[in-house]
Amino acid sequence: MKRILLWAVVLLGLPTVSRSLAQSNFREQIEARNREIIAEGDLLYRCERAAWLATDIALAHEELKNNFWGYIVSPEEDTVRVVILDDSLRCISSLSFSGFPEGACILNPEVRALSPRERTLYDVRMKILDEIVRPKYGLTAVPEGFSLNFSLVPCERGYKMYVLTGATVNGVIPFGNDYLFGTDLEGQIKSWRKYHSGLLPVYCEAREVIQVIHSHLASEPLITPTDICTLRLYGDLCGVRRLVVFSTALDAWFEYDAQTNAITQRDKSEIFETEKNE
C-alpha cells in the first residue's frame, strides 16, 4: 500500500512539474528573443544616431553644407561610417563613429567616387524606397512636426529597411508609425510588417515624464527594435529612460530601461508603484 501511495503522489505531481518546466522554457525563449531585440535596436540606434551627428557636422561646415545632397550609412563591426554625397553621387566627406552616444568621430574630407559597397547600399536603398511607397504597404503621411526616416541595415541574407517616424519639434518622443521591410541581396522585398497601428507621440515639454507606457496588438507581442531606438534617440532629450509595453498577446508587462539597456518582465503592480515612487 505504501508503494502504491508513493506512486500516486509522484504521478499526481507530474502535471505540475510539466507545467512548471513549460513555463520556465517559455520564459527562457522570451528572454532570448528580448536579447536579440536589444541587439537589433542597438544597431538601428547606432545607425540613426550616426546619421543625425553626421548631418549636423556637415551642415555646420560651410563647404560641405553648400554641396550636401544626402548620405549613405554603412555599419562596420563596432564603427558606423557615414558618407556625405553631393548631387553627382560623389563622396565629398566621410565620418566614422565608434561608441555612442558620445563616441569618437573621425572626419575624412575626401572627394572620390563611391566604393562598390557604398554604391550597392545606395542602389538598394533607392530600389526599396521606390517600392515601399506603393499603396499596398500602407505607409501613412505624418502630421506637421513629424517626418519619416528610412534606415537601411545590411543583414546576413539581404537588408532590413526600417521606417521610423521622427520629430521635427522639441519635447516629443515619436513612438509608433514604424515599419520593417526585409529584402534579399538585390533589394527585392520578401517580408514586411507594421510594428504599431499608428503614431503614438509622447509630449514631454510641458510636464515631467518618468516612464512611457503603451500597449501592443497581439501581432506584436514584445518590445520592438524601433521602440528601443526611438527611446534612446529622443528619451535623452526629454529626460525619459524607461519604456513599458503591455503585451496583449502574452498578457504581460515588459520594461525597457535605456540606462541599463535591458528588458525585464514586470508585474503590473511594480510598473505603477514605480510611477508613484518617482
C-alpha positions as CSV (number, residue, x, y, z in Angstrom):
1,M,0.0,0.0,0.0
2,K,2.8,2.4,0.8
3,R,4.4,1.8,-2.6
4,I,1.0,2.4,-4.3
5,L,0.5,5.7,-2.4
6,L,4.0,6.8,-3.2
7,W,3.5,6.3,-7.0
8,A,0.2,8.1,-6.7
9,V,1.8,11.1,-5.2
10,V,4.5,11.1,-7.9
11,L,2.0,10.7,-10.7
12,L,-0.2,13.4,-9.3
13,G,2.8,15.8,-9.2
14,L,3.8,15.2,-12.8
15,P,1.3,17.7,-14.4
16,T,2.5,20.4,-12.1
17,V,6.2,19.7,-12.9
18,S,5.4,19.6,-16.6
19,R,3.6,23.0,-16.4
20,S,6.5,24.4,-14.4
21,L,9.0,23.2,-17.0
22,A,7.0,24.5,-19.9
23,Q,6.6,27.9,-18.2
24,S,10.3,28.0,-17.5
25,N,11.2,27.1,-21.1
26,F,8.8,29.7,-22.4
27,R,10.2,32.4,-20.2
28,E,13.7,31.5,-21.4
29,Q,12.6,31.8,-25.0
30,I,11.2,35.2,-24.4
31,E,14.4,36.3,-22.6
32,A,16.5,35.0,-25.5
33,R,14.2,36.9,-28.0
34,N,14.5,40.0,-25.9
35,R,18.3,39.9,-26.1
36,E,18.0,39.6,-29.9
37,I,15.7,42.6,-30.0
38,I,18.1,44.7,-27.9
39,A,21.0,43.8,-30.2
40,E,18.8,44.8,-33.2
41,G,17.7,48.0,-31.5
42,D,21.3,48.9,-30.6
43,L,22.4,48.6,-34.3
44,L,19.4,50.6,-35.5
45,Y,20.1,53.3,-32.9
46,R,23.8,53.5,-33.8
47,C,22.9,53.9,-37.5
48,E,20.3,56.6,-36.8
49,R,22.5,58.4,-34.3
50,A,25.4,58.5,-36.7
51,A,23.2,59.9,-39.4
52,W,22.0,62.6,-37.0
53,L,25.5,63.6,-36.0
54,A,27.0,63.4,-39.5
55,T,24.2,65.7,-40.9
56,D,24.8,68.2,-38.1
57,I,28.5,68.2,-38.7
58,A,28.1,68.5,-42.5
59,L,25.7,71.4,-42.2
60,A,27.9,73.3,-39.8
61,H,30.8,73.0,-42.3
62,E,30.5,75.7,-44.9
63,E,31.9,73.8,-47.9
64,L,30.1,70.6,-47.1
65,K,26.9,72.5,-46.4
66,N,27.0,74.1,-49.9
67,N,27.4,70.7,-51.6
68,F,25.4,68.5,-49.3
69,W,22.9,66.3,-51.1
70,G,22.5,63.2,-49.0
71,Y,24.3,60.4,-47.2
72,I,24.9,56.7,-47.0
73,V,25.2,54.9,-43.7
74,S,27.4,51.9,-43.5
75,P,27.7,49.9,-40.3
76,E,31.0,48.1,-40.0
77,E,31.6,46.0,-36.9
78,D,31.9,48.5,-34.0
79,T,32.0,51.5,-36.2
80,V,29.3,53.3,-38.3
81,R,30.6,55.2,-41.3
82,V,28.5,57.9,-42.9
83,V,29.4,59.0,-46.4
84,I,28.3,62.5,-47.4
85,L,27.2,62.8,-51.0
86,D,27.0,65.7,-53.5
87,D,24.3,65.8,-56.2
88,S,26.6,63.8,-58.6
89,L,26.7,61.0,-56.1
90,R,30.4,61.5,-55.2
91,C,31.7,61.2,-51.7
92,I,32.7,64.7,-50.5
93,S,33.5,63.6,-47.0
94,S,33.1,60.6,-44.7
95,L,32.7,60.4,-40.9
96,S,33.3,57.4,-38.7
97,F,31.7,57.0,-35.3
98,S,32.6,54.5,-32.6
99,G,30.9,54.4,-29.3
100,F,27.6,56.1,-28.6
101,P,26.0,58.4,-27.6
102,E,29.2,60.4,-27.4
103,G,31.8,58.2,-29.1
104,A,34.8,59.2,-31.1
105,C,34.3,60.8,-34.5
106,I,36.8,60.9,-37.3
107,L,36.2,63.3,-40.2
108,N,37.8,62.5,-43.5
109,P,37.3,65.4,-46.0
110,E,37.9,63.4,-49.2
111,V,36.4,63.7,-52.6
112,R,36.1,60.4,-54.5
113,A,33.9,58.0,-56.3
114,L,31.8,55.6,-54.3
115,S,33.2,52.3,-53.4
116,P,31.4,49.2,-54.8
117,R,29.9,48.6,-51.3
118,E,28.7,52.2,-51.0
119,R,27.2,52.2,-54.5
120,T,25.4,48.9,-53.7
121,L,24.0,50.4,-50.4
122,Y,22.8,53.5,-52.3
123,D,21.2,51.5,-55.2
124,V,19.4,49.0,-52.8
125,R,18.1,51.9,-50.6
126,M,16.7,53.7,-53.7
127,K,15.1,50.5,-55.0
128,I,13.4,49.8,-51.7
129,L,12.2,53.4,-51.4
130,D,10.7,53.2,-54.8
131,E,8.8,50.1,-53.9
132,I,7.5,50.8,-50.4
133,V,5.6,54.0,-51.4
134,R,3.1,51.8,-53.2
135,P,-0.4,51.8,-51.6
136,K,-0.3,48.1,-50.7
137,Y,2.2,48.8,-47.9
138,G,0.1,51.4,-46.3
139,L,2.8,54.0,-45.4
140,T,0.8,56.8,-43.9
141,A,1.6,60.5,-44.1
142,V,2.7,62.1,-40.9
143,P,1.2,65.3,-39.4
144,E,3.1,68.6,-39.2
145,G,6.0,68.4,-36.7
146,F,6.9,64.8,-37.8
147,S,8.8,63.2,-40.6
148,L,9.5,59.7,-41.9
149,N,13.1,58.4,-41.6
150,F,14.5,55.4,-43.5
151,S,17.3,53.4,-42.2
152,L,18.9,50.6,-44.3
153,V,20.8,47.9,-42.3
154,P,22.7,45.0,-44.1
155,C,22.0,41.6,-42.6
156,E,23.1,38.1,-43.4
157,R,20.8,37.3,-46.3
158,G,20.0,40.8,-47.5
159,Y,18.9,44.0,-46.0
160,K,16.5,45.4,-43.4
161,M,14.8,48.7,-44.2
162,Y,13.3,50.3,-41.1
163,V,10.9,53.2,-41.4
164,L,10.7,55.3,-38.3
165,T,8.7,58.4,-37.5
166,G,10.9,61.3,-36.4
167,A,10.0,64.5,-34.6
168,T,11.0,67.9,-36.0
169,V,10.0,69.8,-32.9
170,N,11.4,69.6,-29.4
171,G,9.8,67.8,-26.4
172,V,8.3,64.9,-28.3
173,I,9.1,61.2,-28.3
174,P,7.6,59.9,-31.6
175,F,6.8,56.2,-30.9
176,G,4.8,54.3,-33.5
177,N,4.0,54.5,-37.2
178,D,7.0,52.3,-37.9
179,Y,7.7,49.5,-40.3
180,L,10.3,46.8,-41.2
181,F,10.9,45.6,-44.7
182,G,13.1,42.6,-45.3
183,T,14.8,42.1,-48.6
184,D,17.2,39.8,-50.4
185,L,20.7,40.9,-51.6
186,E,19.2,42.6,-54.7
187,G,16.7,44.7,-52.6
188,Q,13.6,42.7,-53.5
189,I,11.1,42.9,-50.7
190,K,10.4,39.4,-49.2
191,S,8.6,40.3,-46.0
192,W,7.2,43.4,-44.2
193,R,5.4,44.3,-41.1
194,K,4.0,47.4,-39.4
195,Y,5.1,47.4,-35.8
196,H,2.4,49.7,-34.3
197,S,-1.1,50.5,-35.5
198,G,-0.4,54.3,-35.7
199,L,1.6,57.2,-34.4
200,L,2.0,57.3,-30.5
201,P,3.7,60.6,-29.7
202,V,4.6,61.4,-26.1
203,Y,4.7,65.1,-25.4
204,C,7.2,65.9,-22.6
205,E,7.8,69.6,-22.8
206,A,5.0,70.8,-20.5
207,R,5.3,68.0,-17.9
208,E,7.8,65.7,-16.3
209,V,7.6,62.2,-17.7
210,I,9.1,59.4,-15.7
211,Q,8.3,56.5,-18.0
212,V,6.3,55.9,-21.1
213,I,3.6,53.2,-21.3
214,H,1.8,51.8,-24.4
215,S,0.3,48.6,-25.4
216,H,1.0,46.3,-28.4
217,L,-1.5,44.4,-30.5
218,A,-1.5,40.6,-30.4
219,S,0.6,40.6,-33.7
220,E,3.5,42.3,-31.9
221,P,3.9,40.6,-28.5
222,L,7.2,42.1,-27.4
223,I,9.0,45.4,-27.3
224,T,10.3,46.3,-30.8
225,P,13.8,47.4,-32.0
226,T,12.1,50.6,-33.2
227,D,10.8,51.2,-29.6
228,I,14.3,50.9,-28.3
229,C,15.8,53.1,-31.0
230,T,13.2,55.8,-30.6
231,L,13.5,55.9,-26.8
232,R,17.3,56.2,-27.0
233,L,17.3,58.9,-29.6
234,Y,14.6,61.1,-28.1
235,G,14.4,60.0,-24.4
236,D,17.7,61.7,-23.5
237,L,16.4,64.9,-24.9
238,C,13.3,64.6,-22.7
239,G,14.8,63.0,-19.6
240,V,12.9,59.7,-20.1
241,R,14.8,56.4,-19.9
242,R,12.1,53.8,-19.4
243,L,9.5,52.3,-21.7
244,V,6.8,49.9,-20.6
245,V,4.8,47.8,-23.0
246,F,1.8,45.8,-22.2
247,S,1.7,42.7,-24.4
248,T,-1.9,41.8,-25.2
249,A,-0.8,38.5,-26.8
250,L,1.1,37.4,-23.6
251,D,-1.0,39.3,-21.0
252,A,2.4,40.5,-19.7
253,W,4.2,43.8,-19.0
254,F,7.7,44.4,-20.3
255,E,10.0,47.2,-19.3
256,Y,13.0,48.5,-21.3
257,D,15.5,50.6,-19.4
258,A,17.8,52.7,-21.6
259,Q,20.3,53.2,-18.8
260,T,20.9,49.5,-18.3
261,N,19.9,48.6,-21.9
262,A,17.9,45.7,-20.6
263,I,14.3,44.3,-21.0
264,T,12.6,43.0,-17.9
265,Q,9.3,41.3,-17.4
266,R,7.4,43.1,-14.7
267,D,4.2,42.7,-12.6
268,K,1.6,45.3,-13.1
269,S,1.9,46.4,-9.5
270,E,5.7,47.0,-10.0
271,I,5.0,49.2,-13.0
272,F,2.6,51.6,-11.3
273,E,4.5,51.5,-8.0
274,T,7.5,52.9,-9.8
275,E,5.4,55.8,-11.1
276,K,4.1,56.6,-7.6
277,N,7.6,56.5,-6.0
278,E,9.1,58.7,-8.6
